[in-house]
Each structure stands twice: as C-alpha cells, then as structure tokens.
Amino acid sequence: MSNWIVVYRIAPGTRETRSPQCPTERRALVQARTLHMQGCKVIRVVGPDGAAIPNNRLDNWIANGRTNSN
C-alpha cells in the first residue's frame, strides 16, 4: 500500500500541515480539493517515493475535480 500526503496551510502565515496518509493518489487529490474548498492553501501532494505531483496537474484537479488525463 502506498502512502500519499497533502501538505497545506490553514491560513496565510501559518505553519505547513500534513494530512493523514491516503492509500492512493486519487484519494490524496480528492482530499486536496476538499481542503481547498474549506479555505486551505494546498501546497503540494507528495507520493510514497517523495516525489510531488506536478503543480499544473494539482491545480487542474483542485479547479475541476479531475486531470486532463482522465
């Protein structure tokens, strides 16, 4: 099982917060979108290998609920 983490800020000037681990990339993206809709600033989504999802893909998912590849 892989572990994905969403790194976000609750408000400007606050420390970075990490979400609970998600089992899949898609769940982490859904969580990122939910956090954004709650007013949080999503900084990045990090995968099990430590690599982050590209910002353009993350921004598209947050805005539309999907990526161009779906």
Summary of the structure (lengths in Angstrom):
residues: 70
radius of gyration: 11.2
end to end distance: 22.3
largest distance: 34.3
contacts: 174
relative contact order: 0.22
helix: 33%
strand: 23%
